[in-house]
Amino acid sequence: MAGTPRFLTLADVAEVLNTSSAQVYALVRRGELVAIKIGGRGQWRVEASQLEDFIAKMYADTKDFVDAHPYVEAEPREETQP
């Protein structure tokens, strides 16, 4: 079975998102990123499709934010004559 595994560790997700495992854990605990707990030690796993859904949602949320808060350059100041 080649390609991306179906389930990723929090460390794997952190690498994909270029963030820390602690930040990914916080996303999971807040319910922003769907994950499951498996095994006797309760290790967290994130399904690859859930990660892709999360990324798509973050793009949509960012677009909504940018649309609601457009960047407007300050108008150039007129120089006064001495």
N, CA, C and O atoms as CSV, one atom per row, in Angstrom:
chain,resi,resn,atom,element,x,y,z
A,1,MET,N,N,0.850,-1.180,0.000
A,1,MET,CA,C,0.000,0.000,0.000
A,1,MET,C,C,0.890,1.235,0.000
A,1,MET,O,O,1.534,1.540,1.004
A,2,ALA,N,N,0.926,1.930,-1.098
A,2,ALA,CA,C,1.802,3.087,-1.226
A,2,ALA,C,C,1.025,4.371,-0.955
A,2,ALA,O,O,-0.205,4.376,-0.900
A,3,GLY,N,N,1.768,5.452,-0.788
A,3,GLY,CA,C,1.125,6.746,-0.600
A,3,GLY,C,C,0.941,7.088,0.862
A,3,GLY,O,O,1.591,6.518,1.738
A,4,THR,N,N,0.048,8.024,1.111
A,4,THR,CA,C,-0.210,8.500,2.458
A,4,THR,C,C,-0.974,7.446,3.251
A,4,THR,O,O,-1.941,6.870,2.752
A,5,PRO,N,N,-0.538,7.193,4.497
A,5,PRO,CA,C,-1.305,6.257,5.316
A,5,PRO,C,C,-2.667,6.848,5.673
A,5,PRO,O,O,-2.844,8.066,5.676
A,6,ARG,N,N,-3.620,5.978,5.973
A,6,ARG,CA,C,-4.969,6.459,6.299
A,6,ARG,C,C,-4.965,7.275,7.588
A,6,ARG,O,O,-5.641,8.300,7.672
A,7,PHE,N,N,-4.208,6.831,8.594
A,7,PHE,CA,C,-4.175,7.522,9.880
A,7,PHE,C,C,-2.787,8.095,10.146
A,7,PHE,O,O,-1.774,7.469,9.833
A,8,LEU,N,N,-2.754,9.268,10.715
A,8,LEU,CA,C,-1.509,9.974,11.006
A,8,LEU,C,C,-1.393,10.217,12.506
A,8,LEU,O,O,-2.399,10.422,13.185
A,9,THR,N,N,-0.182,10.196,13.014
A,9,THR,CA,C,0.048,10.571,14.403
A,9,THR,C,C,-0.046,12.097,14.513
A,9,THR,O,O,-0.037,12.802,13.504
A,10,LEU,N,N,-0.136,12.590,15.739
A,10,LEU,CA,C,-0.153,14.041,15.928
A,10,LEU,C,C,1.166,14.658,15.452
A,10,LEU,O,O,1.184,15.782,14.950
A,11,ALA,N,N,2.254,13.928,15.610
A,11,ALA,CA,C,3.551,14.409,15.121
A,11,ALA,C,C,3.546,14.514,13.595
A,11,ALA,O,O,4.098,15.460,13.033
A,12,ASP,N,N,2.920,13.535,12.927
A,12,ASP,CA,C,2.811,13.577,11.466
A,12,ASP,C,C,1.998,14.795,11.032
A,12,ASP,O,O,2.372,15.505,10.098
A,13,VAL,N,N,0.884,15.025,11.720
A,13,VAL,CA,C,0.024,16.168,11.399
A,13,VAL,C,C,0.788,17.464,11.626
A,13,VAL,O,O,0.702,18.391,10.820
A,14,ALA,N,N,1.534,17.529,12.724
A,14,ALA,CA,C,2.326,18.723,13.024
A,14,ALA,C,C,3.320,19.002,11.902
A,14,ALA,O,O,3.535,20.157,11.532
A,15,GLU,N,N,3.918,17.960,11.369
A,15,GLU,CA,C,4.874,18.133,10.273
A,15,GLU,C,C,4.178,18.670,9.024
A,15,GLU,O,O,4.692,19.570,8.361
A,16,VAL,N,N,3.018,18.121,8.709
A,16,VAL,CA,C,2.261,18.582,7.533
A,16,VAL,C,C,1.884,20.053,7.685
A,16,VAL,O,O,2.004,20.830,6.738
A,17,LEU,N,N,1.427,20.432,8.879
A,17,LEU,CA,C,0.977,21.813,9.122
A,17,LEU,C,C,2.126,22.749,9.493
A,17,LEU,O,O,1.926,23.953,9.657
A,18,ASN,N,N,3.324,22.191,9.623
A,18,ASN,CA,C,4.501,22.972,10.002
A,18,ASN,C,C,4.266,23.712,11.317
A,18,ASN,O,O,4.477,24.920,11.424
A,19,THR,N,N,3.824,22.951,12.308
A,19,THR,CA,C,3.569,23.488,13.641
A,19,THR,C,C,4.029,22.450,14.652
A,19,THR,O,O,4.647,21.455,14.274
A,20,SER,N,N,3.741,22.662,15.923
A,20,SER,CA,C,4.181,21.733,16.962
A,20,SER,C,C,3.128,20.675,17.256
A,20,SER,O,O,1.943,20.863,16.982
A,21,SER,N,N,3.577,19.570,17.813
A,21,SER,CA,C,2.644,18.523,18.239
A,21,SER,C,C,1.700,19.065,19.309
A,21,SER,O,O,0.529,18.685,19.352
A,22,ALA,N,N,2.199,19.949,20.173
A,22,ALA,CA,C,1.367,20.545,21.216
A,22,ALA,C,C,0.233,21.367,20.603
A,22,ALA,O,O,-0.890,21.342,21.108
A,23,GLN,N,N,0.514,22.086,19.531
A,23,GLN,CA,C,-0.530,22.870,18.867
A,23,GLN,C,C,-1.567,21.950,18.229
A,23,GLN,O,O,-2.764,22.233,18.289
A,24,VAL,N,N,-1.125,20.858,17.623
A,24,VAL,CA,C,-2.057,19.900,17.026
A,24,VAL,C,C,-2.906,19.267,18.122
A,24,VAL,O,O,-4.113,19.109,17.943
A,25,TYR,N,N,-2.304,18.903,19.249
A,25,TYR,CA,C,-3.044,18.344,20.367
A,25,TYR,C,C,-4.117,19.329,20.838
A,25,TYR,O,O,-5.242,18.924,21.129
A,26,ALA,N,N,-3.777,20.608,20.915
A,26,ALA,CA,C,-4.745,21.627,21.315
A,26,ALA,C,C,-5.895,21.715,20.309
A,26,ALA,O,O,-7.050,21.856,20.711
A,27,LEU,N,N,-5.602,21.634,19.022
A,27,LEU,CA,C,-6.651,21.642,17.997
A,27,LEU,C,C,-7.594,20.455,18.175
A,27,LEU,O,O,-8.810,20.591,18.033
A,28,VAL,N,N,-7.032,19.304,18.483
A,28,VAL,CA,C,-7.834,18.095,18.697
A,28,VAL,C,C,-8.691,18.256,19.952
A,28,VAL,O,O,-9.891,17.984,19.918
A,29,ARG,N,N,-8.096,18.690,21.043
A,29,ARG,CA,C,-8.816,18.811,22.311
A,29,ARG,C,C,-9.931,19.857,22.239
A,29,ARG,O,O,-10.954,19.717,22.908
A,30,ARG,N,N,-9.737,20.906,21.430
A,30,ARG,CA,C,-10.776,21.929,21.250
A,30,ARG,C,C,-11.849,21.484,20.260
A,30,ARG,O,O,-12.865,22.161,20.105
A,31,GLY,N,N,-11.633,20.350,19.589
A,31,GLY,CA,C,-12.604,19.848,18.635
A,31,GLY,C,C,-12.509,20.481,17.261
A,31,GLY,O,O,-13.393,20.284,16.428
A,32,GLU,N,N,-11.454,21.235,17.013
A,32,GLU,CA,C,-11.269,21.867,15.705
A,32,GLU,C,C,-10.761,20.882,14.663
A,32,GLU,O,O,-11.042,21.028,13.473
A,33,LEU,N,N,-10.018,19.888,15.107
A,33,LEU,CA,C,-9.480,18.846,14.237
A,33,LEU,C,C,-9.977,17.507,14.774
A,33,LEU,O,O,-9.708,17.160,15.923
A,34,VAL,N,N,-10.697,16.758,13.950
A,34,VAL,CA,C,-11.280,15.486,14.368
A,34,VAL,C,C,-10.186,14.424,14.454
A,34,VAL,O,O,-9.378,14.270,13.539
A,35,ALA,N,N,-10.176,13.694,15.573
A,35,ALA,CA,C,-9.197,12.627,15.777
A,35,ALA,C,C,-9.854,11.502,16.569
A,35,ALA,O,O,-10.938,11.662,17.130
A,36,ILE,N,N,-9.172,10.367,16.601
A,36,ILE,CA,C,-9.627,9.238,17.418
A,36,ILE,C,C,-8.511,8.854,18.375
A,36,ILE,O,O,-7.335,9.126,18.133
A,37,LYS,N,N,-8.908,8.216,19.463
A,37,LYS,CA,C,-7.957,7.710,20.442
A,37,LYS,C,C,-7.976,6.194,20.336
A,37,LYS,O,O,-9.038,5.576,20.408
A,38,ILE,N,N,-6.799,5.590,20.164
A,38,ILE,CA,C,-6.743,4.129,19.977
A,38,ILE,C,C,-5.766,3.504,20.963
A,38,ILE,O,O,-4.893,4.170,21.518
A,39,GLY,N,N,-5.941,2.230,21.156
A,39,GLY,CA,C,-4.994,1.462,21.959
A,39,GLY,C,C,-5.131,1.688,23.454
A,39,GLY,O,O,-5.827,2.598,23.906
A,40,GLY,N,N,-4.454,0.841,24.204
A,40,GLY,CA,C,-4.486,0.903,25.654
A,40,GLY,C,C,-3.900,2.181,26.218
A,40,GLY,O,O,-4.301,2.638,27.288
A,41,ARG,N,N,-2.952,2.758,25.498
A,41,ARG,CA,C,-2.335,3.999,25.978
A,41,ARG,C,C,-3.041,5.225,25.433
A,41,ARG,O,O,-2.638,6.352,25.720
A,42,GLY,N,N,-4.090,5.017,24.651
A,42,GLY,CA,C,-4.880,6.139,24.154
A,42,GLY,C,C,-4.111,7.064,23.235
A,42,GLY,O,O,-4.109,8.280,23.430
A,43,GLN,N,N,-3.465,6.503,22.245
A,43,GLN,CA,C,-2.714,7.318,21.293
A,43,GLN,C,C,-3.672,7.954,20.295
A,43,GLN,O,O,-4.599,7.302,19.814
A,44,TRP,N,N,-3.450,9.208,19.990
A,44,TRP,CA,C,-4.297,9.959,19.071
A,44,TRP,C,C,-3.891,9.676,17.634
A,44,TRP,O,O,-2.708,9.564,17.314
A,45,ARG,N,N,-4.904,9.560,16.772
A,45,ARG,CA,C,-4.677,9.417,15.338
A,45,ARG,C,C,-5.667,10.302,14.597
A,45,ARG,O,O,-6.825,10.438,14.994
A,46,VAL,N,N,-5.193,10.892,13.525
A,46,VAL,CA,C,-6.020,11.759,12.677
A,46,VAL,C,C,-6.099,11.110,11.303
A,46,VAL,O,O,-5.078,10.803,10.687
A,47,GLU,N,N,-7.316,10.908,10.835
A,47,GLU,CA,C,-7.484,10.333,9.504
A,47,GLU,C,C,-7.055,11.362,8.469
A,47,GLU,O,O,-7.381,12.542,8.596
A,48,ALA,N,N,-6.334,10.930,7.453
A,48,ALA,CA,C,-5.806,11.845,6.432
A,48,ALA,C,C,-6.920,12.683,5.811
A,48,ALA,O,O,-6.722,13.868,5.541
A,49,SER,N,N,-8.086,12.084,5.583
A,49,SER,CA,C,-9.199,12.835,4.992
A,49,SER,C,C,-9.702,13.929,5.938
A,49,SER,O,O,-10.126,14.993,5.486
A,50,GLN,N,N,-9.656,13.672,7.248
A,50,GLN,CA,C,-10.053,14.694,8.226
A,50,GLN,C,C,-9.063,15.860,8.229
A,50,GLN,O,O,-9.450,17.017,8.390
A,51,LEU,N,N,-7.788,15.539,8.049
A,51,LEU,CA,C,-6.777,16.595,7.972
A,51,LEU,C,C,-7.009,17.455,6.735
A,51,LEU,O,O,-6.916,18.680,6.802
A,52,GLU,N,N,-7.311,16.814,5.603
A,52,GLU,CA,C,-7.576,17.574,4.377
A,52,GLU,C,C,-8.826,18.446,4.539
A,52,GLU,O,O,-8.856,19.582,4.068
A,53,ASP,N,N,-9.859,17.912,5.208
A,53,ASP,CA,C,-11.070,18.713,5.476
A,53,ASP,C,C,-10.737,19.908,6.362
A,53,ASP,O,O,-11.223,21.015,6.127
A,54,PHE,N,N,-9.908,19.682,7.380
A,54,PHE,CA,C,-9.490,20.758,8.281
A,54,PHE,C,C,-8.748,21.843,7.515
A,54,PHE,O,O,-9.010,23.031,7.707
A,55,ILE,N,N,-7.832,21.447,6.658
A,55,ILE,CA,C,-7.061,22.419,5.868
A,55,ILE,C,C,-7.997,23.221,4.960
A,55,ILE,O,O,-7.862,24.440,4.855
A,56,ALA,N,N,-8.933,22.550,4.313
A,56,ALA,CA,C,-9.900,23.244,3.447
A,56,ALA,C,C,-10.726,24.239,4.255
A,56,ALA,O,O,-10.992,25.348,3.792
A,57,LYS,N,N,-11.136,23.842,5.470
A,57,LYS,CA,C,-11.911,24.749,6.331
A,57,LYS,C,C,-11.074,25.959,6.724
A,57,LYS,O,O,-11.590,27.076,6.765
A,58,MET,N,N,-9.801,25.757,7.011
A,58,MET,CA,C,-8.939,26.877,7.390
A,58,MET,C,C,-8.771,27.851,6.223
A,58,MET,O,O,-8.731,29.064,6.428
A,59,TYR,N,N,-8.672,27.322,4.998
A,59,TYR,CA,C,-8.619,28.203,3.822
A,59,TYR,C,C,-9.903,29.012,3.704
A,59,TYR,O,O,-9.853,30.213,3.442
A,60,ALA,N,N,-11.056,28.369,3.895
A,60,ALA,CA,C,-12.343,29.063,3.807
A,60,ALA,C,C,-12.468,30.115,4.905
A,60,ALA,O,O,-12.909,31.236,4.652
A,61,ASP,N,N,-12.073,29.742,6.140
A,61,ASP,CA,C,-12.132,30.693,7.252
A,61,ASP,C,C,-11.221,31.893,7.002
A,61,ASP,O,O,-11.585,33.031,7.301
A,62,THR,N,N,-10.045,31.632,6.457
A,62,THR,CA,C,-9.106,32.714,6.171
A,62,THR,C,C,-9.654,33.633,5.086
A,62,THR,O,O,-9.519,34.853,5.179
A,63,LYS,N,N,-10.272,33.054,4.059
A,63,LYS,CA,C,-10.878,33.868,2.997
A,63,LYS,C,C,-11.980,34.752,3.571
A,63,LYS,O,O,-12.067,35.936,3.244
A,64,ASP,N,N,-12.826,34.172,4.432
A,64,ASP,CA,C,-13.896,34.952,5.064
A,64,ASP,C,C,-13.316,36.103,5.879
A,64,ASP,O,O,-13.835,37.219,5.842
A,65,PHE,N,N,-12.232,35.828,6.619
A,65,PHE,CA,C,-11.601,36.867,7.424
A,65,PHE,C,C,-11.046,37.984,6.544
A,65,PHE,O,O,-11.250,39.166,6.820
A,66,VAL,N,N,-10.344,37.594,5.484
A,66,VAL,CA,C,-9.748,38.592,4.580
A,66,VAL,C,C,-10.839,39.416,3.896
A,66,VAL,O,O,-10.699,40.629,3.739
A,67,ASP,N,N,-11.927,38.753,3.489
A,67,ASP,CA,C,-13.033,39.474,2.855
A,67,ASP,C,C,-13.674,40.464,3.828
A,67,ASP,O,O,-14.087,41.551,3.424
A,68,ALA,N,N,-13.758,40.095,5.103
A,68,ALA,CA,C,-14.370,40.965,6.110
A,68,ALA,C,C,-13.423,42.059,6.587
A,68,ALA,O,O,-13.865,43.078,7.118
A,69,HIS,N,N,-12.127,41.851,6.401
A,69,HIS,CA,C,-11.114,42.808,6.857
A,69,HIS,C,C,-10.131,43.093,5.713
A,69,HIS,O,O,-8.967,42.699,5.782
A,70,PRO,N,N,-10.595,43.772,4.673
A,70,PRO,CA,C,-9.705,43.989,3.517
A,70,PRO,C,C,-8.503,44.850,3.894
A,70,PRO,O,O,-8.582,45.744,4.737
A,71,TYR,N,N,-7.418,44.551,3.253
A,71,TYR,CA,C,-6.197,45.329,3.452
A,71,TYR,C,C,-6.303,46.589,2.610
A,71,TYR,O,O,-6.488,46.529,1.395
A,72,VAL,N,N,-6.184,47.722,3.272
A,72,VAL,CA,C,-6.252,48.999,2.572
A,72,VAL,C,C,-4.957,49.739,2.868
A,72,VAL,O,O,-4.626,50.025,4.018
A,73,GLU,N,N,-4.239,50.038,1.797
A,73,GLU,CA,C,-2.996,50.779,1.997
A,73,GLU,C,C,-3.323,52.205,2.381
A,73,GLU,O,O,-4.283,52.796,1.888
A,74,ALA,N,N,-2.520,52.740,3.258
A,74,ALA,CA,C,-2.696,54.132,3.651
A,74,ALA,C,C,-2.398,55.021,2.447
A,74,ALA,O,O,-1.483,54.755,1.667
A,75,GLU,N,N,-3.180,56.067,2.319
A,75,GLU,CA,C,-2.926,56.989,1.215
A,75,GLU,C,C,-1.623,57.739,1.488
A,75,GLU,O,O,-1.323,58.075,2.634
A,76,PRO,N,N,-0.861,57.995,0.446
A,76,PRO,CA,C,0.411,58.698,0.659
A,76,PRO,C,C,0.151,60.103,1.204
A,76,PRO,O,O,-0.792,60.787,0.805
A,77,ARG,N,N,1.001,60.493,2.106
A,77,ARG,CA,C,0.895,61.830,2.697
A,77,ARG,C,C,1.398,62.870,1.706
A,77,ARG,O,O,2.362,62.649,0.973
A,78,GLU,N,N,0.729,63.982,1.706
A,78,GLU,CA,C,1.212,65.081,0.862
A,78,GLU,C,C,2.327,65.776,1.604
A,78,GLU,O,O,2.241,66.047,2.802
A,79,GLU,N,N,3.365,66.052,0.864
A,79,GLU,CA,C,4.480,66.745,1.497
A,79,GLU,C,C,4.184,68.239,1.542
A,79,GLU,O,O,3.667,68.814,0.584
A,80,THR,N,N,4.511,68.838,2.636
A,80,THR,CA,C,4.276,70.278,2.782
A,80,THR,C,C,5.531,71.019,2.381
A,80,THR,O,O,6.653,70.561,2.599
A,81,GLN,N,N,5.307,72.181,1.786
A,81,GLN,CA,C,6.441,73.022,1.395
A,81,GLN,C,C,6.930,73.801,2.601
A,81,GLN,O,O,6.112,74.307,3.369
A,82,PRO,N,N,8.227,73.914,2.792
A,82,PRO,CA,C,8.766,74.672,3.939
A,82,PRO,C,C,8.512,76.153,3.815
A,82,PRO,O,O,8.902,76.921,4.694
